[in-house]
């Protein structure tokens, strides 16, 4: 049986969601999982180095001359 990931849950709740301890402990694990899933959907993973290089070539930074 897997243990509940309390450390990760608290990092999500207190760090990212800025919940108070009272609000955190009022959540059910199912509610917390729904929030974590929604946040994962909103915040995708970083692009690969190859994808970043392609974007940098396609959209280079504009040079600003004085």
N, C-alpha and C positions, 0 to 999 in steps of 0.2 A: 504494500500500500504506500502511495506517495504522500509525503507530508505537505501540508499547506504552505505555500511560499510566503510566509508572513513578512519577511524582510522586503521582498519585492512589492508586496501589497502596500506596505507602509510607505515605501519610497514613492510609489504611484500616488497614494492618497495625500500624503503630507507635502511631498516635493512638487509634483506636477499639478495635482488638483487643488492644492492649498486647503485641504479640509482640516477642520479642527479634530482633535482626538474624539470628541463627542460624536461628531458626524461620521467619522470613520467607523467607530464601533457600532453605530446604528445601521450601517450597511450590511446587507447579506452578502455572502460570497458570490452569489449569482449577480447581484447588482454591481459589485466591484468588477467582476469578469466582463459584464456588459460595457462598463466604462472603459476598461482596458482594451477591449476589442474595438470600440469606437475610436479611441485615441490612436490605435495602430492603423486604422483605416485613414484617419486624417493626416497622420504623420508617417509618410512612407519612408522606407530606408533610403540611405544616401545612394546616389548613382555610383556606378563603377568608375574606375579611373578612365577606362576607354570611353564611356559615355560622357564623362566630364570633359575629356579632351575634344570630343566631337562638338559638344556645346560651345566650348571656348573658341573653336575654329569658326563655327557658324555665327557666333555672337561675340566677337572680340570686344574688349574694353576700348572705349573711345579715348584717344589720347587728347589731353587738354594742354594746349600750349598757351602759356601766360597770357 
